[in-house]
Amino acid sequence: MIEGPPLIMDEALLRRDDALPRYTAVAAYLHERDGDLATAARLNARRPR
């Protein structure tokens, strides 16, 4: 995994509030941008439409 900004993203995701609107969509987008397609797909599959 890349060191630097993605580590900050991981820390932010650990402190998340799942009740926030669009959390899952944003998390999936960030994981996709980071190259973690498996996690992005899992998050996209469970997000509300």
Backbone torsions as a table, in degrees:
resi	resn	phi	psi	omega
1	MET	NA	149.9	-179.3
2	ILE	-73.6	138.1	175.3
3	GLU	-90.7	154.1	178.7
4	GLY	111.8	-133.0	-175.3
5	PRO	-51.9	-39.3	178.0
6	PRO	-60.5	-29.8	176.6
7	LEU	-65.7	-37.0	176.3
8	ILE	-64.0	-41.3	177.8
9	MET	-60.5	-44.2	179.8
10	ASP	-60.4	-42.4	178.4
11	GLU	-62.7	-41.3	179.4
12	ALA	-64.9	-39.3	-179.8
13	LEU	-68.2	-30.5	177.6
14	LEU	-68.3	-28.8	-179.8
15	ARG	-95.3	22.0	-173.1
16	ARG	-71.3	164.2	172.5
17	ASP	-122.9	104.2	-176.4
18	ASP	-61.1	-16.0	179.7
19	ALA	-76.7	-14.8	179.3
20	LEU	-67.4	135.8	178.5
21	PRO	-61.7	141.0	174.5
22	ARG	70.0	8.8	179.8
23	TYR	-54.8	-50.1	-174.8
24	THR	-64.3	-39.7	179.2
25	ALA	-64.7	-41.9	179.9
26	VAL	-67.7	-43.3	179.1
27	ALA	-60.8	-43.1	179.1
28	ALA	-62.0	-43.9	179.2
29	TYR	-60.4	-45.5	-178.7
30	LEU	-65.5	-39.2	177.5
31	HIS	-66.8	-38.6	178.1
32	GLU	-63.4	-44.0	178.7
33	ARG	-63.0	-29.2	-179.7
34	ASP	-83.9	-5.6	178.2
35	GLY	93.0	3.4	179.4
36	ASP	-91.0	76.8	-173.5
37	LEU	-69.6	-31.4	179.9
38	ALA	-64.4	-45.9	178.8
39	THR	-67.3	-40.6	178.4
40	ALA	-60.1	-43.4	179.8
41	ALA	-65.3	-40.8	179.4
42	ARG	-63.5	-43.7	179.1
43	LEU	-65.6	-42.1	178.7
44	ASN	-63.5	-33.2	-179.4
45	ALA	-69.2	-28.3	-176.4
46	ARG	-101.2	-5.0	-176.8
47	ARG	-75.4	146.8	177.5
48	PRO	-66.8	146.7	-179.9
49	ARG	-105.2	NA	NA
